[in-house]
Every structure is written in C-alpha cells, then in structure tokens.
Amino acid sequence: MNAFSEGAQALSVSELNEYARKLMAGDPLLRNVEVTGEISGYKHHYSGHRYFALKDESARVQCVMFRQQAVGLDFQPADGMRVTVRASASVFVRDGSFQLYVASMRQAGQGDLYVRFEKLKRKLMAEGLFDPARKREIPAFPRVIGVATSQTGAALRDIIHVARRRNPNVGIVVSPCAVQGVGAAQEIVRAIERLNRQGQCDVLLVGRGGGSIEDLWAFNEEAVARAIAASSIPVISCVGHEIDFTIADFVADLRAPTPSAAAELAVPRLDEMRASLSGLIQRLSGALASAQQIRRLRLERALAAPHLTAPARAMIEPRRQALKALQERAGAAMPVLLERGRHRLNALDAALRALNPASVLDRGYALVMQEGHVVTSVGGVDTKAPIGVRLADGELAAVVLSISPKDEAT
C-alpha cells in the first residue's frame, strides 16, 4: 500500500513535495535531459549562480545553474539567446516549484526577440537615428517636465519623489500609458505625441522600471523609436535598470539607467542653483575690487617716479583725484547692487513658489484631469469617463454624475 491509498494518513506539504522530488529523481530521462529554448529573465547573482527561464512559443520552465557549473561557460548568456542545456529536472521542496538544475549550456542560435532587436537596430542606425549629431541638449533649467509612463508603476512615483526633492517649483505633466503587453507601443507613441501637442514641457522622460526582455519589448518597437525621434521636445529615455538597453535608449537625446536617475538629470537642485548664483556674485565683486586695487597701485607708482616733472604731476593729479572718486563711488555702489540682486533673487523665488501647482493645492484647491488632460471647463467633461481629482495630499478617482454650467448654477 502506498502513501496515496484510501484511508492512508494525509501527507504534509513537505512530504508531498519530497515524494514528487524522489519520483522525478528516479526517472532516468529527467535525471539527464537536454532542453532547447530561449533565455528569459537572466540574472547573474553576486554569488556566481545564474537564474533564468527557458521558453518556447507556448511554455516556459525555470532554471538554475550553480557557480561550480557556470565557470565552464565559454560565452555570456543573455535574454533572447537560444541555448541548449543539459540538466536534471526536479522539484524545489521548499517552494514546490518544478525547475531544471543546469549542468552545462551551449548556444543553439539566436532567439526570435534578439534577432528582431538586432535587425531594427541596424535599420535605424543606417537611417541615422542614433547619430550623436542629431541629439539635442537637455535644458539646464526646465520649468515643466513631461513623463510618459504607467500611472500606477513605481517609475512614476520615483520620478515625482526625486523631482520634488530637487526642485519643488518644477511642474510635472504626466501622460499615462501602458508600458508592457499588447498595444503598449501604440499607447507610448500616443503619450509622447500628446505631450508634444500640449506644448507645456521643456523635456520629456519616457520609460518604466526594469524587467525581462519581454516586459521591456514595447520600447524596442519601431513606432516608439520613431515617435521619440520625431518629438519636438528633447527626450530622456529611462527604461529598466542599468544593464538593460532598448532601441528607445539609442534614439533618445539622453539615456538614463533608471527613472530616478532621469529625474536627477532633468531637474537641477534648487539649493545648488542658489549657491552657484551667490558664488558668481562673490567672484564678480572680488574681481572688481582686485581690478581697482591694481589700477590704484599702478597710478601710485607712476606718481612716485622721479623722472616725472612738476607739469606732468599737475596733469596727472586731477585725473588721480577723479579716479579715486570713481573708485569710492563704485565701492559704495557695489553693496547696493549686490543687495538689489539678492532682492531680485528672493522675488523670483517667491514668484516661482506662488506659481507652483502644489502651493495652490495646499490652499484647498483641486486639479481635475480626464484622460490625461487638465479639465478647465465643464463643456470638456465626458460623463461616461472617470475623472481624477488631485489634492495636496493625494489623488481621488471619481465619476461625474451631472453637469451644471455656470449660467444654470446661478
């Protein structure tokens, strides 16, 4: 009678998984099997172990290759690469997960996604879309940045957090779009075009967080690459983590390794801007004082020269007095000019803070958006579509029940 006979005591989860592992270990085929597939989600752990999945058109299986076996590799595995592995199939008892323990790996040709990536890369490179000469400078002091990414992803939260920390006066316009899956490429294109039509932004951030080659594939689509190239606004791509490169990265005016890094590249620190301006004023003041001192010493040496005659002294003395008077006036005027500059800087800072949308929200107002657009009139509201209401401390999702134009309300 085996453990699964009627009336037998129920197994624990650990016993069940261990039983399955032993069954597979006793199968001669599964102890030494060769499997061919395309690498996906490849991770090289700092311990030396390699974790990845092998997939074909309709299925995938998780794999692990321990450091002792990985040292024998004669190539660098990567997502999209087609390989054949020799492995033993088993169950990881703790998680109950089926996986292959890889003993060796050899290349079996390039995967379909990798081939498509390289083909499009060569095509766009031949057209000059990657040419450094066509890339534009990112504005040093943007007033508004545009973001094309998922409205619910961590990438948007990271960008907003970093931008607000560096300079809360910089406006942020979000053009939400899907960033993976069917139709994502078309949504990214529309998001970029929408930001260009609105004309509010000085620079665009286009991207998402990291993932497998399949997750990032929308940013390898030709339509997205051409939308970035056609943008009238400079674009910073921020797709994935540092090791991930996409076609969008090659076409963009600047590539950032992460969304947070893109926000740092796009938004200068306000305190650094103030310190730089203060330093410029101090250097200008020092240069003027130094120039005055040099001219004063030259004049004094000239007046003390023994070969100067009395008539010459008589000609120089009035000019010396005039120069001295000019120096005194310049010295008196410099603090006034510096103070005016500080007042102007403070006034500009106050004006920027007053224009900051967050300041308006803090006073109890709300920002209403529908389909990525700011609602400024009841005539532009579609009662069939949901609206977003942004308050000072968060956002609300709402539905319009009725519309009362101003004339009717009064």
ABEGO torsion letter per residue (X at the ends): XBAABBGBBBBBAAAAAAAAAAAAAABAAAABBBBBBBBBGBBBBAAGBBBBBBBBAABBBBBBBBAAAAAABABBBBBGBBBBBBBBBBBBAAAGBBBBBBABBBBAEBBAAAAAAAAAAAAAAAAGAABAAABBBBBABBABBBBBBBAABAAAAAAAAAAAAABAABBBBBBBBBABEBGAAAAAAAAAAAAAAAGABABBBBEBBBEBAAAAAAAABAAAAAAAAABABBBBBBBEBAABBBAAAAABABBBABAAAAAAAABBBAAAAAAAAAAAAAAAAAAAAAAAAAAAAAAAAAAABAABBAAAAAAAAAAAAAAAAAAAAAAAAAAAAAAAAAAAAAAAAAAAAAABAAAAAAAGBBBBBBGGBBBABAAABBAABBBBBBBAAEBBBBBBABBBBAAAAX
